[in-house]
Amino acid sequence: MLALKDWHTAHTQNLPSRIESLKDRLTAFDEKGGEVDLSEAELEELRGVTSDIHSLSRMNANICWQQSR
């Protein structure tokens, strides 16, 4: 049970700031992509960033919903 609690703490702690950090990274990619073509590695990272934003936002929404019950 302790391992689950540790996992939960590690994965849900400070979600809003983690999401904002990813959004900043996304903005940097958007700005760079507006000036020059992104490399294949950058496009792959961009996909990962957008996926992470989606996952963390969903997790944060679920946590907020559960806390409001």
Long-range contacts (C-beta under 8 A, 24 or more apart in sequence): 11-59, 12-59, 12-63, 15-56, 15-59, 15-60, 15-63, 16-60, 18-56, 19-53, 19-56, 19-57, 19-60, 22-49, 22-52, 22-53, 22-56, 23-53, 25-49, 26-50, 26-53
